[in-house]
Amino acid sequence: MSLPSAVEPAAVVASLLERLEQLPRIELARHPAVFEEIHRALQGLLADLDVS
């Protein structure tokens, strides 16, 4: 998941929560990949906040 840098942190978190809400409709074998995607996005968000 690539997120534009100009997006508000709350909007990023909201989109990641929406992604988590999709888990019941996603094949169980793909759950780890979804968690990794969300983890990377959160790490990027935190890094951006740290730099700001």
C-alpha positions, 0 to 999 in steps of 0.5 A: 500500500503506497500512501501519498505523503500529503495525507493527514495521519488520521486519514491514513489510520482510517484507511488502514482500519478499513483494510483490517475490516476487510479481513473476514472477506479475505482468504485466511492465507493472505492475512499475514500479507495484509498485516505486513502491509498495514505494519509497513504503512504504520511504520512509514506514518510514524517515520514521517511524523518523526521527521516533521 
